[in-house]
Amino acid sequence: MKEITITWLKRTAAFALTAVMLVTASCHSQDMGIGEPPSVVFQRMTSSAPEPQKLATSSKTSSLPLESSSSEEVSEPEQSSSESEAISSAPEEVITKMPPKQVAQDVKEHEKEQDVKPEKPAPPPVINQPEEEEENEGDTARYLVYLSPSKQFSNSYVNGGNEGQYMNLIAEEMIPYLKASGVGYILADTNTNLYHRAEQSDAAGCDLYLSLHSNAANGKRRGTIAFYKKGSSEGARFADIVTSNFRQISPTPNEIVTQYDPWEPGENGFIETREPKAPSVLIEVAYHDNVADANWIKGNIKTIAANLAKSITDTLGVPFRRPGENVPVQSLTLDATEASLELGTSYQLHARVSPADIPDPALTWTTSDSGVATVKNGNVTSVGIGTAVITAATPDGKSASCTITVYPSVTEIRLNYSELQMFPYEEIKLKVTALPQGSGILPFLWSSSDSSVVSVNKGVIQAQKPGTAVITVKTSTGVTASCKVTVKEDDYICNRD
């Protein structure tokens, strides 16, 4: 019995020593800034975001409340910056979401998350007041936002630099816009642990929390993702506003989505969407391992910063103001000066203003003939045959126009050849006739059933090697025509309609 007791005491002492060593190692890793979650890239879906709900206001005068602490337990989880800076208004419709837990193959590594929070308390944050409040001692801003740029300086950009470097630059460029708009801010220190950042936000009573990152997917993807905490209607609203505004400046507006963080106990997720009490968004601005996306980020730091600052003011419901006073719009341009539409189709016009350091003014869109084309926020809809001039104008009189020509709906299209025989490397131009007569020149989509045999580019087909392929042309409304092409090495024969 004595031997058993001694053995039990030895084992107990060994377990206790191991536990002490593990706690010490854990604390050391937190001091080194280790212990944050991996980011995952999700795929697109078509379900809707939760409708924003009005919640009780916080102790501050903000009309946008902090999320209650109980929400933390929810188990559901190339455009030049010098040319333009477009910032939109808050969206009226809910933005498309991506599917829960559908994880793409291109997973990006954020810092790894540990189950245990740092034992040391978070250092006190530095609260910065807007310009008009700094002169009045004792005054504080009505709203306060926490800016948390990436601390991942090891994530290299394909064209030089790194994620931490450029996300911190964007955060710093946001500050003048926030100050001019009367919004106070806390800018996270690069050495501050992510759990501590959330604690700082909570302690200061921040109204919003924005985490800035860029993404990676082996150079194969482009686009933007805004993550928010599942179950948070105000977080979803914040994310929707961010993505809606971001579409105005992004080179890939159709690749911008919102997605709730699908974290559940025992799974990976984002500390910065789960931990803060304030409505939080983690935005993956673009893909830094894609050359086009990386170039866009580096060339549009100020544009991105102003756009994100505008999203914050839109979410808070305060006017967005740029630094300085009354810089006039020097020019206004549209992305097209003329366009042809089939009856019943639509076309989106995009306006750009300069200089680039001011937001888009409140544009007025008009049409010269509402019986031919109507316009709302730049979206042109063809309603009748004819020509109409669509004009965008600023309050100070700058304007730009686009001539829209509407043709009758196409009921049939024909090619000048229905069947061809060709030699390798021979080229022939296919011509399209649209019916009824007067349908005009419309955009067509060309395709080849086997481009290794016959390739096609805007109607010009080129024989590549012996074989057979079908060339198809299609209108935007789905009307098609085709030509069968046989490539052979004997004499050229042509069957012409």
C-alpha positions in Angstrom: 0.0 0.0 0.0 2.9 2.4 0.8 4.4 1.7 -2.6 1.1 2.4 -4.4 0.8 5.7 -2.5 4.3 6.8 -3.4 3.7 5.9 -7.1 0.5 7.9 -7.1 2.2 10.9 -5.6 5.0 10.8 -8.2 2.5 10.7 -11.1 0.5 13.6 -9.6 3.6 15.7 -9.3 4.6 14.9 -12.9 1.1 15.9 -14.2 1.3 19.1 -12.3 4.7 20.0 -13.7 3.5 19.3 -17.2 0.5 21.6 -16.7 2.7 24.4 -15.5 4.9 24.1 -18.5 1.9 24.1 -20.9 0.4 27.3 -19.3 3.8 29.0 -19.5 4.2 28.1 -23.1 0.7 29.3 -23.9 1.3 32.7 -22.2 4.6 33.1 -24.1 2.9 32.4 -27.4 0.2 35.0 -26.7 2.9 37.6 -25.8 4.4 36.9 -29.2 1.2 37.7 -30.9 0.5 34.1 -31.8 -3.0 32.6 -31.4 -5.3 34.0 -34.0 -7.7 32.1 -36.3 -7.2 30.8 -39.9 -9.2 32.6 -42.6 -11.1 30.5 -45.0 -12.4 31.4 -48.5 -16.0 30.5 -49.1 -17.9 30.0 -52.4 -20.9 32.0 -53.6 -24.6 31.3 -52.9 -27.9 32.8 -53.6 -29.6 32.9 -50.2 -30.5 36.3 -48.6 -28.9 38.0 -45.6 -30.9 38.4 -42.4 -33.1 41.5 -42.2 -31.6 44.2 -40.0 -33.4 44.6 -36.7 -33.7 47.6 -34.5 -32.0 46.8 -31.1 -31.8 48.7 -27.9 -29.4 51.6 -27.9 -26.2 51.6 -25.9 -25.3 54.0 -23.0 -23.7 56.3 -25.6 -25.8 58.5 -27.8 -25.2 56.2 -30.8 -28.4 55.0 -32.5 -26.4 51.9 -33.6 -26.2 49.6 -30.6 -23.6 47.2 -29.5 -24.4 43.5 -29.9 -25.4 41.9 -26.6 -22.9 39.6 -25.0 -25.3 36.7 -25.4 -24.7 36.8 -29.1 -21.2 35.5 -28.5 -22.7 32.2 -27.6 -24.7 31.8 -30.8 -23.7 28.4 -32.2 -24.8 29.2 -35.7 -22.5 30.7 -36.9 -7.8 47.7 -63.1 -8.7 50.9 -62.1 -6.2 53.7 -61.2 -6.5 55.4 -57.8 -5.6 58.7 -59.4 -8.5 58.4 -61.9 -11.5 57.9 -59.6 -12.8 57.2 -56.2 -16.4 56.0 -56.3 -18.3 55.8 -53.0 -22.0 54.7 -53.0 -24.9 55.2 -50.6 -26.1 52.5 -48.2 -28.0 49.8 -50.0 -31.7 49.5 -50.0 -31.7 45.8 -50.7 -30.1 42.9 -49.0 -26.9 41.6 -50.7 -26.4 38.0 -51.8 -24.7 35.7 -49.3 -22.5 32.7 -49.7 -23.4 29.2 -48.4 -22.7 28.2 -44.8 -19.7 26.0 -44.3 -19.0 25.5 -48.1 -15.3 25.9 -48.0 -13.3 26.4 -51.2 -10.1 24.6 -52.0 -8.1 27.8 -51.9 -7.7 28.3 -48.1 -5.7 31.2 -46.8 -3.8 30.9 -43.6 -4.5 33.5 -40.9 -2.8 33.2 -37.5 -3.9 29.9 -35.8 -6.5 30.2 -33.1 -6.0 28.8 -29.7 -8.9 27.8 -27.3 -7.5 29.7 -24.4 -7.6 33.5 -24.3 -4.5 35.5 -23.1 -4.3 35.6 -19.3 -2.9 39.1 -19.3 -5.4 41.9 -19.6 -5.5 44.0 -22.8 -3.5 47.2 -22.7 -5.6 50.4 -22.7 -6.4 51.6 -26.2 -5.6 55.1 -27.5 -9.0 56.7 -28.4 -8.7 59.4 -31.1 -11.4 62.0 -31.3 -12.4 63.8 -34.6 -11.0 67.2 -35.4 -14.0 69.3 -34.3 -14.1 67.5 -30.9 -10.4 67.8 -30.1 -10.7 71.5 -29.3 -13.3 70.9 -26.6 -11.8 69.3 -23.6 -14.0 66.6 -22.1 -16.0 66.2 -25.2 -16.1 62.8 -26.9 -17.2 61.7 -30.4 -20.8 60.5 -30.7 -19.5 57.4 -32.5 -16.4 55.3 -32.0 -15.0 52.7 -34.4 -12.2 50.1 -33.9 -9.8 49.7 -36.9 -7.9 46.4 -36.9 -5.5 46.1 -39.8 -3.8 42.7 -40.4 -0.7 41.9 -38.4 0.4 39.3 -41.0 3.6 40.9 -42.3 4.8 37.4 -43.4 2.1 37.1 -46.1 4.0 38.4 -49.2 2.3 40.1 -52.1 3.1 38.6 -55.5 4.3 42.0 -56.7 6.3 43.0 -53.5 5.3 44.1 -50.0 3.0 42.2 -47.7 -0.5 42.0 -46.2 0.3 43.7 -42.9 2.0 46.6 -44.7 -0.8 47.5 -47.1 -3.7 46.9 -44.7 -2.1 49.2 -42.2 -1.6 51.8 -45.0 -5.4 51.6 -45.8 -6.3 51.9 -42.1 -4.1 55.0 -41.8 -5.6 56.6 -44.9 -9.1 56.0 -43.5 -8.4 58.2 -40.5 -8.7 61.7 -42.2 -12.1 60.8 -43.5 -13.4 59.5 -40.2 -12.1 62.6 -38.4 -13.7 64.9 -40.9 -17.0 63.0 -40.6 -17.0 63.4 -36.8 -16.3 59.7 -36.0 -13.7 58.8 -33.3 -11.5 55.8 -33.9 -9.1 53.4 -32.2 -6.3 52.1 -34.5 -4.9 48.7 -33.2 -1.2 48.5 -32.5 0.5 45.9 -34.7 1.7 44.0 -31.7 -1.7 43.7 -30.0 -3.2 40.2 -29.8 -6.5 39.7 -31.6 -8.3 38.8 -28.4 -6.9 41.9 -26.8 -8.1 44.0 -29.8 -11.7 42.8 -29.2 -11.3 43.5 -25.5 -10.1 47.0 -26.2 -13.1 47.6 -28.5 -15.5 46.4 -25.8 -13.8 48.4 -23.0 -14.1 51.6 -25.1 -17.7 50.9 -26.1 -17.0 51.0 -29.8 -20.0 51.1 -32.1 -18.3 49.2 -35.0 -15.3 46.9 -35.5 -13.6 46.6 -38.9 -10.8 44.1 -39.5 -8.7 44.6 -42.7 -7.1 41.7 -44.6 -6.2 40.6 -48.1 -6.7 37.1 -49.3 -4.7 34.3 -51.0 -5.7 31.3 -53.2 -2.7 30.2 -55.2 -3.1 33.1 -57.6 -6.3 31.6 -59.1 -9.0 33.8 -57.6 -10.1 37.5 -57.5 -12.7 39.4 -55.6 -13.7 40.5 -52.1 -15.4 38.8 -49.1 -16.9 40.6 -46.1 -17.4 38.3 -43.1 -19.7 39.0 -40.1 -20.8 37.2 -37.0 -23.6 34.7 -37.6 -26.8 35.7 -35.8 -25.9 39.4 -35.7 -28.4 41.3 -37.8 -26.4 44.6 -37.3 -23.2 42.8 -38.3 -25.0 41.5 -41.5 -26.2 45.1 -42.2 -22.7 46.4 -41.8 -21.3 43.8 -44.1 -24.0 44.5 -46.8 -23.2 48.2 -46.8 -19.4 47.4 -47.1 -19.9 45.1 -50.1 -22.5 47.4 -51.8 -20.1 50.4 -51.6 -17.1 48.3 -52.5 -18.7 47.3 -55.8 -18.4 50.9 -56.9 -14.6 50.8 -57.0 -13.7 47.2 -57.4 -12.3 45.9 -60.7 -14.4 42.7 -60.1 -17.8 43.9 -58.8 -19.4 40.6 -59.6 -16.9 38.7 -57.3 -17.9 40.6 -54.1 -19.9 38.7 -51.5 -20.8 38.7 -47.9 -20.6 35.6 -45.6 -21.2 35.0 -42.0 -18.4 33.4 -40.0 -19.7 29.8 -39.6 -17.8 29.3 -36.3 -19.2 26.8 -33.9 -17.5 25.4 -30.7 -14.6 23.2 -31.7 -14.3 24.6 -35.2 -12.0 27.3 -36.7 -13.3 30.7 -37.2 -12.5 34.4 -36.9 -11.7 35.9 -33.5 -12.5 39.3 -34.9 -16.0 38.5 -36.0 -16.9 36.4 -32.9 -15.3 38.2 -30.0 -16.2 42.0 -30.3 -19.5 43.0 -28.8 -19.9 45.7 -31.5 -21.1 44.8 -35.0 -18.0 43.6 -36.7 -16.8 42.9 -40.3 -13.7 41.2 -41.4 -13.0 42.2 -45.1 -10.7 40.4 -47.4 -10.1 43.3 -49.7 -8.7 41.3 -52.7 -6.2 38.4 -53.4 -2.6 39.4 -52.9 -1.3 36.3 -54.7 -3.2 37.4 -57.9 -1.2 39.9 -59.9 -4.2 41.9 -61.0 -5.7 42.1 -57.5 -2.3 42.9 -55.9 -1.7 45.7 -58.4 -5.2 47.1 -57.8 -4.7 47.1 -54.0 -1.3 48.9 -54.2 -2.5 51.4 -56.7 -5.7 52.3 -54.9 -4.9 52.6 -51.2 -6.6 56.0 -50.8 -9.6 55.0 -52.9 -10.2 51.9 -50.8 -9.7 53.8 -47.6 -12.2 56.5 -48.5 -14.7 53.8 -49.6 -14.5 51.9 -46.4 -14.7 55.1 -44.3 -17.9 55.9 -46.3 -19.3 52.4 -45.4 -18.7 53.2 -41.7 -20.5 56.5 -41.9 -23.3 54.9 -43.9 -23.7 52.2 -41.2 -23.7 54.7 -38.4 -26.1 57.0 -40.2 -23.9 60.1 -40.3 -22.9 62.3 -43.3 -19.7 61.3 -45.0 -17.3 64.2 -45.2 -13.9 64.3 -46.8 -10.9 66.2 -45.4 -10.8 69.9 -46.4 -13.6 72.1 -47.6 -15.5 72.3 -50.9 -13.1 70.9 -53.4 -15.0 71.3 -56.6 -15.6 68.4 -59.1 -13.2 69.0 -62.0 -14.7 66.5 -64.3 -17.4 63.8 -64.7 -17.2 60.9 -67.1 -19.2 57.8 -67.9 -17.7 54.5 -68.8 -19.5 54.5 -72.2 -20.5 57.3 -74.6 -22.8 55.1 -76.7 -24.4 51.7 -76.5 -26.9 49.5 -78.5 -29.6 47.7 -76.6 -32.1 45.1 -77.7 -35.6 46.0 -76.7 -36.4 44.9 -73.2 -32.8 44.7 -72.0 -30.8 46.9 -69.6 -27.4 48.4 -69.3 -25.5 49.7 -66.3 -23.6 53.0 -66.7 -20.9 53.9 -64.2 -19.9 57.5 -63.4 -16.5 58.6 -62.3 -15.4 62.0 -60.9 -12.1 63.7 -60.4 -10.1 64.6 -58.5 -9.9 61.2 -56.9 -9.8 62.3 -53.3 -13.5 63.3 -53.2 -16.5 61.0 -53.1 -19.1 60.8 -55.8 -21.5 63.8 -55.5 -25.2 63.2 -55.5 -25.7 62.6 -59.3 -28.9 63.3 -61.1 -29.7 60.9 -63.9 -32.0 61.9 -66.8 -33.1 60.6 -70.2 -34.0 62.6 -73.3 -36.8 60.2 -74.2 -38.4 58.1 -71.5 -40.4 56.3 -74.2 -37.1 54.8 -75.5 -35.0 54.3 -72.4 -35.4 55.0 -68.7 -32.6 55.4 -66.1 -32.3 55.0 -62.4 -28.9 55.3 -60.6 -27.2 54.7 -63.9 -29.2 51.6 -64.8 -30.6 52.0 -68.3 -33.7 50.0 -69.4 -34.8 50.0 -73.0 -38.6 50.3 -73.4 -39.1 51.4 -77.0 -37.4 51.5 -80.4 -35.3 54.6 -81.1 -32.5 56.7 -79.6 -32.2 58.4 -76.2 -29.4 60.3 -74.5 -28.8 59.4 -70.9 -27.1 62.2 -68.9 -25.5 62.2 -65.4 -25.0 65.7 -63.7 -23.4 66.9 -60.5 -25.0 69.6 -58.3 -22.4 72.1 -59.6 -23.3 71.6 -63.2 -20.7 69.0 -64.4 -22.3 66.5 -66.8 -21.6 63.5 -69.0 -23.8 61.7 -71.5 -24.3 58.3 -73.3 -26.3 57.8 -76.4 -28.5 54.7 -76.2 -29.9 53.1 -79.4 -32.7 50.6 -78.9 -33.3 48.0 -81.6 -36.3 45.6 -82.1 -36.1 42.3 -80.3 -34.2 39.7 -82.3 -36.4 36.6 -83.2 -33.9 34.9 -85.5 -30.2 35.2 -86.5 -28.5 33.6 -89.5 -24.9 33.0 -90.5 -23.6 33.4 -94.1 -22.4 29.8 -93.9 -24.2 26.8 -92.5 -21.4 24.4 -93.3 -17.7 24.8 -94.2 -14.7 22.7 -95.2 -11.3 24.3 -94.5 -7.6 23.6 -94.6 -5.5 23.9 -91.4 -4.6 27.5 -90.5 -7.2 28.9 -93.0 -9.3 31.8 -91.8 -12.9 32.8 -92.7 -15.1 35.6 -91.4 -18.6 34.6 -90.4 -21.3 37.3 -90.7 -24.5 37.5 -88.8 -27.9 38.7 -90.0 -30.4 39.5 -87.3 -34.2 39.3 -88.0 -36.5 41.1 -88.2 -34.8 43.7 -90.4 -33.7 46.8 -88.5 -32.6 44.8 -85.4 -29.2 46.5 -85.7 -25.8 45.5 -84.7 -26.0 43.7 -81.3 -23.3 42.1 -79.2 -22.9 38.4 -79.9 -21.3 35.6 -78.0 -19.2 33.2 -80.1 -18.1 29.7 -79.2 -16.6 26.5 -80.7 -17.4 23.0 -79.8 -13.7 22.1 -80.2 -11.3 25.0 -80.3 -8.4 22.7 -80.9 -9.9 21.9 -84.3 -11.5 25.4 -85.1 -11.1 28.5 -83.0 -13.3 31.6 -83.2 -12.7 35.2 -82.2 -15.5 37.8 -82.9 -16.7 35.7 -85.9 -13.3 35.1 -87.4 -12.8 31.3 -87.5 -9.4 29.6 -87.9 -8.8 26.0 -88.7 -6.3 24.4 -86.4 -6.1 20.7 -87.3 -8.1 18.0 -89.1 -11.4 17.3 -87.5 -14.9 18.7 -87.0 -16.3 21.5 -84.8 -19.5 23.5 -84.6 -19.3 27.3 -84.4 -22.2 28.8 -82.5 -23.3 32.5 -82.2 -25.8 33.6 -79.5 -27.6 36.8 -78.7 -28.0 38.1 -75.1 -31.5 36.8 -75.2 -30.5 33.3 -76.2 -31.2 33.2 -79.9 -28.6 31.1 -81.7 -27.2 30.1 -85.1 -24.5 27.6 -86.0 -22.1 26.5 -88.7 -20.5 23.1 -89.0 -16.8 23.2 -89.9 -14.8 20.3 -91.2 -11.1 20.7 -91.4 -9.4 18.4 -93.9 -6.2 18.2 -95.9 -7.7 17.8 -99.3 -9.4 20.4 -101.6 -11.4 23.3 -100.1 -15.2 22.9 -100.6 -17.9 25.4 -99.6 -21.6 24.8 -99.2 -23.1 28.3 -99.1 -26.7 29.2 -98.3 
